[in-house]
């Protein structure tokens, strides 16, 4: 029974290590940026939806222009004139080729904490970290191929800016050929990362026009040479539907088996740490979600509509929403059902969401995420006070029995059976449950892991300062002060616990504070702050309870 606490500590360390190994196995190390091979004419349409439907024939590959206007090698990022767009929260570039949203900067989020003047770039048309948003039409009208994301559009101007007295900015691109006109409208909103995208099709021919609309997200693997190898978050495709719920499509999944599912009232997205891009198709219309891999390094998740028919002289507008920005939970909840799940808390979402809600509520009162973490830690400690009290009483009683347990060990030596029997008789006589100090700890482990995901995944805490040298709670402590305090507090708490009779176990326990100090040195300082405050509160509570029991024992002996 004296091994239980050691086993629990080692189990927690093993769980953390296994989680780390699972991350490495699932997502691997970031791929090095590779040189992009040349693209042939036959592969121009390789990154379009995989259609094979008789009611809407697949689009004919668009021939590449010759000479200076030839398409570049990178799939999904062809050359063309650039239309620059700026609102109060984003700066974007739209290519005239396909109306592709090929670059986007988030003005309220810095690329790095050290350079707050440089906004974070989420979308990028070239390597490394190519990430673009595409849309188009699939179908033919005789010899005319409808405009995919490789078709050339025109615009009346090359720069758009949201006026100070307006809340909406509309950017329109035009394509026309053989009596078919397509207008692609981007509607940007003040203070919003949600963009309404309309594809307006006008059929001025004398024949019915059959087509499908599609929207897709294309990117390469995330390469970040400064990212800590100890911290891994999911980068890849995700989708959601009322029946399927939230599903991940890693880059490996896309390469192994392409996605092909029909979803109504769902959405698709490419997510990475803190940020995402998502297409939200029209509601109550069955869509087909798909994935593709182009050239072994370009990954696509997309959606296409059922076949649409536009009669001669008629027009049709297909309205789709696009979210490109930070994973702000309160904002995502208002846009579409399940979209907030892109904040990937893993299997402990049921605990992480209320923890974040409480943390966010505290922050709204104190205005500092560091103090909010400290107050949250105190509240969690109060919530588990009775459990902790039971645990510390059990440990204090076990510590009181330590000399007698050592005497039993010396008496029975290697006779484990007789030793355990004698120990159980002593526990029964003294009315002590040796598991009483361990079970409360087991209950609190899921809360710790859930809070870990909250601090790791919540963009609201990104680059958040605390006090003094702690100017970024999502980065490790630059001077290792918090990990050292945490290690010392862990050592002090061990001294309050009953020492194990086995000298080998005692040496292992003495080494754990050093091991955890090194381990936590690479964790976000916000998490280390929580753990350190929790340790200090635990020491205070345990010291108080132990002292109270010792006083009661001394009074009992005096009487």
C-alpha positions as CSV (number, residue, x, y, z in Angstrom):
1,X,0.0,0.0,0.0
2,X,2.9,2.3,0.6
3,X,3.6,2.2,-3.2
4,X,0.3,3.8,-4.2
5,X,1.4,7.4,-4.2
6,X,4.5,6.7,-6.1
7,X,2.6,4.7,-8.7
8,X,0.2,7.6,-9.1
9,X,3.0,10.1,-9.6
10,X,4.8,7.8,-12.1
11,X,1.4,7.2,-13.8
12,X,0.9,10.9,-14.3
13,X,4.4,11.3,-15.8
14,X,3.8,8.2,-18.0
15,X,0.4,9.7,-19.2
16,X,2.1,13.0,-20.1
17,X,4.9,11.1,-21.9
18,X,2.4,8.9,-23.8
19,X,0.4,11.9,-24.9
20,X,3.6,13.5,-26.2
21,X,4.5,10.3,-28.1
22,X,0.9,10.1,-29.6
23,X,1.2,13.7,-30.8
24,X,4.5,12.9,-32.5
25,X,3.2,9.8,-34.0
26,X,-0.1,11.4,-35.3
27,X,1.2,14.7,-36.5
28,X,5.0,14.2,-36.7
29,X,7.6,16.8,-37.0
30,X,6.9,19.8,-39.2
31,X,7.8,19.0,-42.8
32,X,10.7,20.9,-44.2
33,X,9.8,23.3,-47.0
34,X,10.4,21.4,-50.2
35,X,11.1,22.7,-53.7
36,X,7.9,22.5,-55.8
37,X,8.0,20.5,-58.9
38,X,6.9,21.9,-62.2
39,X,3.2,21.6,-63.1
40,X,2.1,20.1,-66.4
41,X,-0.9,20.9,-68.4
42,X,-2.5,17.7,-67.4
43,X,-2.4,18.6,-63.7
44,X,-3.9,22.0,-63.9
45,X,-7.3,20.6,-62.8
46,X,-5.8,18.1,-60.4
47,X,-6.8,20.2,-57.3
48,X,-10.5,20.5,-58.3
49,X,-13.3,18.4,-56.7
50,X,-13.3,14.7,-57.6
51,X,-16.6,14.7,-59.5
52,X,-18.1,11.9,-61.5
53,X,-21.8,12.8,-61.8
54,X,-23.9,12.4,-65.0
55,X,-26.2,15.3,-64.2
56,X,-23.3,17.8,-64.0
57,X,-20.3,16.8,-66.1
58,X,-16.8,17.5,-64.8
59,X,-15.1,20.6,-65.8
60,X,-12.7,20.5,-68.7
61,X,-9.1,21.3,-67.6
62,X,-8.4,25.0,-68.2
63,X,-5.5,25.4,-70.7
64,X,-2.5,27.3,-69.4
65,X,-1.8,30.7,-71.0
66,X,1.5,30.9,-72.8
67,X,4.4,33.1,-72.3
68,X,4.6,35.6,-69.5
69,X,1.1,34.7,-68.2
70,X,1.8,31.0,-67.8
71,X,0.5,29.5,-64.5
72,X,3.3,29.0,-61.9
73,X,4.3,25.7,-60.5
74,X,2.5,25.9,-57.2
75,X,-0.9,24.2,-57.4
76,X,-3.7,26.6,-56.2
77,X,-1.6,29.7,-56.4
78,X,-1.5,30.8,-60.0
79,X,-0.2,34.2,-61.0
80,X,-2.5,37.1,-61.8
81,X,-3.2,40.7,-60.8
82,X,-3.6,41.3,-57.1
83,X,-6.6,43.0,-55.5
84,X,-5.8,44.5,-52.1
85,X,-8.5,44.7,-49.4
86,X,-8.3,46.2,-46.0
87,X,-10.9,46.5,-43.2
88,X,-10.4,47.4,-39.5
89,X,-9.3,43.8,-38.6
90,X,-7.8,42.2,-41.7
91,X,-5.7,43.0,-44.7
92,X,-6.1,40.6,-47.6
93,X,-5.0,39.9,-51.2
94,X,-7.4,38.4,-53.8
95,X,-5.9,37.1,-57.0
96,X,-7.7,37.8,-60.2
97,X,-7.0,34.1,-61.1
98,X,-10.1,32.4,-59.8
99,X,-10.9,35.1,-57.3
100,X,-8.7,33.1,-54.9
101,X,-8.2,34.6,-51.4
102,X,-4.5,34.0,-51.4
103,X,-3.1,36.2,-48.6
104,X,-4.6,37.5,-45.3
105,X,-3.1,39.2,-42.3
106,X,-4.9,39.6,-38.9
107,X,-4.3,43.1,-37.8
108,X,-5.1,42.6,-34.1
109,X,-2.7,39.6,-33.8
110,X,1.1,39.9,-33.9
111,X,3.2,37.4,-35.8
112,X,5.4,37.1,-32.8
113,X,5.3,38.5,-29.3
114,X,8.7,40.1,-29.9
115,X,7.4,42.1,-32.9
116,X,3.9,43.3,-32.1
117,X,3.9,45.7,-35.1
118,X,4.0,42.9,-37.6
119,X,0.5,41.3,-38.0
120,X,0.0,37.6,-38.2
121,X,-0.3,36.1,-41.7
122,X,-2.7,33.3,-41.9
123,X,-3.1,32.8,-45.6
124,X,-0.1,32.7,-47.9
125,X,0.3,31.9,-51.6
126,X,3.8,30.5,-51.6
127,X,6.0,28.0,-49.7
128,X,6.6,27.3,-46.9
129,X,3.2,27.3,-45.3
130,X,1.1,27.8,-48.4
131,X,-2.5,28.3,-47.4
132,X,-5.2,29.6,-49.8
133,X,-9.0,29.8,-50.0
134,X,-10.6,28.8,-53.4
135,X,-14.0,28.6,-55.0
136,X,-15.4,28.1,-58.4
137,X,-17.9,26.4,-60.7
138,X,-17.8,23.0,-62.4
139,X,-19.6,22.3,-65.6
140,X,-19.5,22.9,-69.3
141,X,-21.8,24.8,-71.8
142,X,-20.8,23.3,-75.1
143,X,-17.1,24.2,-75.6
144,X,-17.2,26.7,-72.8
145,X,-15.8,25.6,-69.4
146,X,-17.2,27.4,-66.4
147,X,-14.7,29.3,-64.3
148,X,-12.9,27.2,-61.7
149,X,-10.3,28.7,-59.3
150,X,-7.9,28.8,-62.3
151,X,-10.1,31.1,-64.5
152,X,-9.1,34.7,-65.0
153,X,-11.5,37.3,-63.5
154,X,-11.4,41.1,-63.8
155,X,-12.1,43.8,-61.3
156,X,-12.9,47.5,-61.6
157,X,-10.2,48.5,-59.2
158,X,-7.1,47.0,-57.6
159,X,-7.5,48.3,-54.0
160,X,-10.5,48.4,-51.7
161,X,-10.6,49.9,-48.2
162,X,-13.5,49.9,-45.7
163,X,-14.6,53.6,-45.4
164,X,-14.7,55.0,-41.8
165,X,-18.5,55.6,-42.1
166,X,-19.4,52.2,-43.5
167,X,-19.8,48.8,-42.0
168,X,-19.7,46.7,-45.2
169,X,-17.1,46.5,-48.0
170,X,-18.0,44.6,-51.2
171,X,-15.3,43.4,-53.7
172,X,-16.7,42.1,-57.0
173,X,-14.8,40.1,-59.7
174,X,-16.2,39.4,-63.2
175,X,-15.9,36.6,-65.7
176,X,-17.8,36.3,-68.9
177,X,-17.6,34.1,-72.0
178,X,-20.1,33.0,-74.7
179,X,-23.2,34.5,-73.0
180,X,-22.4,33.2,-69.5
181,X,-21.5,35.8,-66.9
182,X,-20.2,35.0,-63.4
183,X,-19.8,37.6,-60.7
184,X,-18.0,36.7,-57.5
185,X,-18.8,39.0,-54.6
186,X,-16.8,39.2,-51.3
187,X,-18.7,41.0,-48.6
188,X,-16.5,42.1,-45.7
189,X,-17.9,43.3,-42.4
190,X,-16.5,45.8,-39.9
191,X,-15.0,44.1,-36.8
192,X,-15.7,40.6,-38.3
193,X,-13.6,37.7,-39.6
194,X,-16.7,36.3,-41.3
195,X,-17.0,37.0,-45.1
196,X,-20.1,36.4,-47.1
197,X,-19.1,35.0,-50.6
198,X,-21.6,35.0,-53.4
199,X,-21.2,33.4,-56.8
200,X,-23.7,35.0,-59.2
201,X,-24.3,33.1,-62.4
202,X,-26.2,34.7,-65.3
203,X,-27.1,32.4,-68.3
204,X,-27.7,34.5,-71.4
205,X,-27.4,31.5,-73.8
206,X,-30.3,29.7,-75.4
207,X,-29.6,26.4,-73.5
208,X,-30.0,25.3,-69.9
209,X,-26.8,25.4,-67.9
210,X,-26.0,22.5,-65.5
211,X,-23.3,23.2,-62.9
212,X,-22.0,22.7,-59.4
213,X,-20.5,25.2,-57.1
214,X,-17.5,24.3,-54.9
215,X,-15.4,25.8,-52.2
216,X,-12.1,24.4,-50.9
217,X,-9.2,25.1,-48.6
218,X,-5.7,24.2,-49.8
219,X,-2.5,24.2,-47.7
220,X,0.8,22.6,-47.1
221,X,2.0,21.2,-43.8
222,X,2.8,23.8,-41.2
223,X,6.5,24.5,-40.8
224,X,7.6,26.5,-37.8
225,X,11.3,26.2,-36.9
226,X,10.7,28.1,-33.6
227,X,7.9,25.8,-32.4
228,X,8.7,23.9,-29.2
229,X,9.1,20.1,-29.8
230,X,7.3,19.6,-26.4
231,X,4.1,21.3,-27.5
232,X,2.1,19.7,-30.3
233,X,-1.3,20.9,-31.5
234,X,-3.4,19.6,-34.4
235,X,-2.9,21.1,-37.9
236,X,-5.1,19.7,-40.6
237,X,-8.7,19.4,-41.9
238,X,-11.8,19.1,-39.9
239,X,-15.5,18.9,-40.7
240,X,-18.8,18.8,-38.9
241,X,-22.3,17.6,-39.5
242,X,-25.4,17.0,-37.3
243,X,-24.9,13.2,-37.8
244,X,-21.2,12.9,-37.9
245,X,-20.4,15.6,-35.3
246,X,-16.8,16.9,-35.2
247,X,-14.3,14.9,-37.2
248,X,-10.6,15.4,-37.9
249,X,-8.9,14.7,-41.2
250,X,-5.2,14.7,-40.7
251,X,-2.8,15.1,-43.6
252,X,-2.0,11.4,-43.3
253,X,-5.7,10.5,-43.4
254,X,-6.1,12.6,-46.6
255,X,-3.2,10.7,-48.2
256,X,-4.5,7.3,-47.1
257,X,-8.2,7.6,-48.0
258,X,-9.9,10.6,-49.6
259,X,-12.9,11.9,-47.8
260,X,-16.3,11.6,-49.6
261,X,-19.3,12.2,-47.4
262,X,-22.7,13.9,-47.9
263,X,-23.5,16.4,-45.1
264,X,-26.4,18.8,-44.6
265,X,-26.0,21.8,-42.3
266,X,-22.3,21.2,-41.7
267,X,-19.0,22.9,-42.4
268,X,-15.4,22.2,-43.3
269,X,-12.2,23.8,-42.1
270,X,-8.4,23.8,-42.0
271,X,-7.2,24.5,-38.5
272,X,-3.9,25.2,-36.8
273,X,-2.8,26.4,-33.4
274,X,-5.1,29.4,-32.6
275,X,-6.3,30.1,-36.1
276,X,-8.5,28.6,-38.8
277,X,-10.3,29.0,-42.2
278,X,-13.7,27.5,-42.6
279,X,-16.3,27.3,-45.4
280,X,-19.9,27.2,-44.1
281,X,-22.2,26.1,-47.0
282,X,-25.9,27.1,-47.3
283,X,-28.2,25.5,-44.7
284,X,-30.7,22.8,-45.6
285,X,-28.7,21.9,-48.8
286,X,-26.9,18.6,-49.0
287,X,-23.3,19.1,-49.7
288,X,-20.5,16.6,-50.5
289,X,-17.3,17.0,-48.4
290,X,-14.1,15.8,-50.0
291,X,-10.4,15.7,-49.5
292,X,-7.5,15.5,-52.0
293,X,-3.8,15.4,-52.0
294,X,-2.0,17.1,-54.9
295,X,1.7,16.5,-55.5
296,X,2.2,14.8,-52.1
297,X,2.5,18.1,-50.3
298,X,-0.7,20.1,-51.0
299,X,-3.7,19.1,-49.0
300,X,-7.3,20.0,-49.8
301,X,-10.5,19.8,-48.0
302,X,-13.6,21.1,-49.8
303,X,-17.3,20.9,-50.4
304,X,-19.4,20.9,-53.6
305,X,-23.1,21.4,-54.1
306,X,-25.7,19.2,-55.8
307,X,-26.3,19.9,-59.5
308,X,-27.9,23.2,-60.2
309,X,-29.8,24.0,-63.4
310,X,-30.1,27.6,-64.7
311,X,-32.5,28.1,-67.6
312,X,-31.8,30.5,-70.5
313,X,-32.2,34.1,-69.5
314,X,-32.2,33.3,-65.8
315,X,-29.6,33.9,-63.0
316,X,-28.7,32.2,-59.7
317,X,-26.9,33.4,-56.6
318,X,-25.2,30.9,-54.4
319,X,-24.4,32.4,-51.0
320,X,-21.7,30.8,-48.8
321,X,-20.0,32.0,-45.7
322,X,-16.2,32.0,-45.1
323,X,-14.6,32.4,-41.7
324,X,-10.9,33.3,-41.7
325,X,-9.4,34.3,-38.4
326,X,-8.7,33.5,-34.8
327,X,-10.5,30.7,-33.0
328,X,-12.6,32.9,-30.7
329,X,-15.0,30.6,-29.0
330,X,-17.8,33.0,-28.3
331,X,-17.7,34.3,-31.9
332,X,-17.6,30.8,-33.4
333,X,-20.6,29.6,-31.4
334,X,-22.7,32.4,-33.0
335,X,-21.7,31.6,-36.6
336,X,-22.6,27.9,-37.0
337,X,-23.5,24.9,-34.8
338,X,-20.4,23.1,-33.7
339,X,-17.9,25.6,-35.1
340,X,-16.6,26.3,-31.7
341,X,-15.3,22.7,-31.6
342,X,-12.5,23.9,-33.8
343,X,-10.9,25.0,-30.5
344,X,-9.6,21.5,-30.1
345,X,-9.8,20.6,-26.4
346,X,-9.7,16.9,-27.2
347,X,-11.5,14.2,-25.2
348,X,-11.9,16.5,-22.2
349,X,-13.9,19.2,-24.0
350,X,-16.8,18.6,-21.5
351,X,-14.5,19.9,-18.7
352,X,-12.4,22.3,-20.7
353,X,-15.3,24.4,-22.0
354,X,-16.8,25.3,-18.5
355,X,-13.2,25.9,-17.3
356,X,-12.6,28.4,-20.1
357,X,-16.0,30.0,-19.5
358,X,-15.1,30.6,-15.9
359,X,-11.6,31.8,-16.7
360,X,-13.0,34.2,-19.3
361,X,-15.6,35.5,-16.8
362,X,-12.8,36.1,-14.2
363,X,-10.7,37.9,-16.9
364,X,-13.6,40.2,-17.7
365,X,-13.5,41.3,-14.1
366,X,-9.7,41.6,-13.4
367,X,-8.5,42.4,-16.9
368,X,-5.3,40.3,-16.7
369,X,-5.1,36.6,-17.7
370,X,-2.3,35.9,-15.2
371,X,-4.4,37.0,-12.2
372,X,-7.4,35.2,-13.8
373,X,-5.4,32.0,-13.7
374,X,-4.5,32.5,-10.1
375,X,-8.1,33.2,-9.1
376,X,-9.3,30.2,-11.1
377,X,-6.7,28.0,-9.3
378,X,-8.0,29.2,-5.9
379,X,-11.6,28.5,-7.0
380,X,-10.7,25.0,-8.2
381,X,-8.8,24.4,-4.9
382,X,-11.9,25.4,-3.0
383,X,-14.1,23.1,-5.1
384,X,-11.8,20.2,-4.2
385,X,-11.2,21.3,-0.6
386,X,-13.0,18.5,1.1
387,X,-11.4,15.9,-1.2
388,X,-8.0,17.4,-0.5
389,X,-8.7,17.5,3.2
390,X,-9.5,13.8,3.2
391,X,-6.3,13.1,1.2
392,X,-4.0,15.2,3.5
393,X,-5.6,13.7,6.7
394,X,-4.8,10.3,5.3
395,X,-1.2,11.3,4.5
396,X,-0.8,12.9,7.9
397,X,-2.0,9.7,9.6
398,X,0.2,7.6,7.4
399,X,3.2,9.8,8.3
400,X,2.4,9.3,11.9
401,X,2.6,5.5,11.3
402,X,5.8,5.7,9.4
403,X,8.1,4.6,12.2
404,X,5.8,1.6,13.0
405,X,5.6,0.7,9.4
406,X,9.4,0.7,9.2
407,X,9.5,-1.5,12.3
408,X,7.2,-4.0,10.6
409,X,9.4,-4.0,7.5
410,X,12.5,-4.6,9.6
411,X,10.7,-7.4,11.5
412,X,9.4,-9.3,8.5
413,X,12.2,-8.5,6.0
414,X,11.4,-10.0,2.6
415,X,8.3,-11.9,3.7
416,X,5.9,-9.8,1.7
417,X,2.9,-11.8,2.6
418,X,3.3,-11.5,6.3
419,X,4.4,-7.8,6.0
420,X,1.2,-6.9,4.0
421,X,-1.0,-8.8,6.5
422,X,0.6,-7.0,9.4
423,X,0.2,-3.6,7.7
424,X,-3.5,-4.3,6.9
425,X,-4.1,-5.1,10.6
426,X,-2.4,-1.9,11.6
427,X,-4.5,0.1,9.2
428,X,-7.6,-1.5,10.4
429,X,-6.8,-0.9,14.0
430,X,-5.9,2.7,13.5
431,X,-8.9,3.2,11.2
432,X,-6.8,4.5,8.3
433,X,-7.5,4.0,4.6
434,X,-4.2,3.9,2.8
435,X,-6.1,4.7,-0.5
436,X,-7.6,7.8,1.1
437,X,-4.6,10.0,0.1
438,X,-4.6,8.7,-3.5
439,X,-8.2,8.7,-4.8
440,X,-8.7,12.5,-4.4
441,X,-5.6,13.0,-6.5
442,X,-6.9,10.8,-9.2
443,X,-10.1,12.8,-9.4
444,X,-8.2,16.0,-9.9
445,X,-5.9,14.8,-12.7
446,X,-8.6,15.2,-15.5
447,X,-9.1,18.8,-14.3
448,X,-5.4,19.5,-14.6
449,X,-5.3,18.0,-18.1
450,X,-8.5,19.9,-19.2
451,X,-6.9,23.2,-17.9
452,X,-3.8,22.3,-19.8
453,X,-5.8,22.3,-23.0
454,X,-7.5,25.5,-22.2
455,X,-4.3,27.3,-21.6
456,X,-2.7,25.7,-24.7
457,X,-5.6,26.2,-27.2
458,X,-7.3,29.4,-26.3
459,X,-6.3,32.2,-28.6
460,X,-7.6,34.7,-26.1
461,X,-4.5,34.0,-24.0
462,X,-2.0,34.2,-27.0
463,X,0.8,36.5,-26.1
464,X,-1.1,37.6,-23.0
465,X,1.3,39.4,-20.5
466,X,1.2,38.9,-16.7
467,X,3.7,40.8,-14.6
468,X,7.4,41.6,-14.6
469,X,9.3,39.2,-16.9
470,X,6.2,37.1,-17.7
471,X,5.1,39.0,-20.8
472,X,3.7,35.9,-22.7
473,X,1.7,33.3,-20.8
474,X,1.6,31.0,-23.8
475,X,5.3,30.8,-24.0
476,X,7.8,29.1,-21.6
477,X,9.2,31.2,-18.7
478,X,12.3,32.8,-20.3
479,X,14.2,32.8,-17.0
480,X,12.8,29.5,-15.6
481,X,11.8,31.2,-12.4
482,X,8.3,29.6,-12.3
483,X,9.5,26.1,-13.0
484,X,12.2,26.5,-10.2
485,X,9.6,27.7,-7.8
486,X,7.3,24.8,-8.8
487,X,10.2,22.3,-8.3
488,X,11.0,23.7,-4.8
489,X,7.4,23.6,-3.8
490,X,7.1,20.0,-5.0
491,X,10.1,19.1,-2.9
492,X,8.6,20.8,0.1
493,X,5.3,19.0,-0.3
494,X,7.2,15.7,-0.5
495,X,8.7,16.4,2.9
496,X,5.2,16.8,4.3
497,X,4.2,13.3,3.0
498,X,5.0,10.0,4.7
499,X,8.3,8.7,3.4
500,X,8.2,5.3,1.7
501,X,9.9,2.5,3.6
502,X,11.7,1.3,0.5
503,X,14.9,3.4,0.0
504,X,14.8,3.0,-3.8
505,X,11.3,4.5,-3.9
506,X,12.5,7.3,-1.6
507,X,15.3,8.1,-4.1
508,X,12.9,8.1,-7.0
509,X,10.6,10.4,-5.2
510,X,13.5,12.8,-4.4
511,X,14.4,12.9,-8.1
512,X,10.9,13.7,-9.3
513,X,11.0,17.5,-8.4
514,X,14.1,17.8,-10.5
515,X,12.5,15.8,-13.4
516,X,9.3,17.8,-13.3
517,X,11.2,21.1,-13.1
518,X,13.0,20.3,-16.3
519,X,9.8,19.0,-17.9
520,X,7.8,22.1,-17.0
521,X,10.5,24.5,-18.2
522,X,9.2,23.9,-21.7
523,X,5.5,24.2,-20.8
524,X,3.5,27.5,-21.3
525,X,4.2,29.7,-18.3
526,X,0.4,30.1,-17.8
527,X,0.2,26.4,-17.1
528,X,3.3,26.4,-14.8
529,X,1.7,29.4,-13.0
530,X,-1.4,27.3,-12.4
531,X,0.6,24.3,-11.2
532,X,2.9,26.4,-9.0
533,X,0.0,28.3,-7.3
534,X,-1.8,25.0,-6.8
535,X,1.3,23.5,-5.2
536,X,1.7,26.4,-2.8
537,X,-2.0,26.2,-1.8
538,X,-1.7,22.5,-1.3
539,X,1.4,22.9,0.9
540,X,-0.4,25.5,3.0
541,X,-3.5,23.3,3.3
542,X,-1.5,20.1,4.0
543,X,0.8,21.9,6.6
544,X,-2.3,23.2,8.4
545,X,-4.0,19.8,8.5
546,X,-0.8,18.0,9.5
547,X,-0.2,20.5,12.3
548,X,-3.8,20.2,13.5
549,X,-3.5,16.4,13.7
550,X,-0.2,16.6,15.5
551,X,-1.6,19.0,18.1
552,X,-4.6,16.7,18.6
553,X,-2.2,13.8,19.1
554,X,-0.1,15.7,21.5
555,X,-3.1,16.8,23.5
556,X,-4.3,13.2,23.6
557,X,-1.0,11.9,24.9
558,X,-0.9,14.7,27.6
559,X,-4.3,13.7,28.9
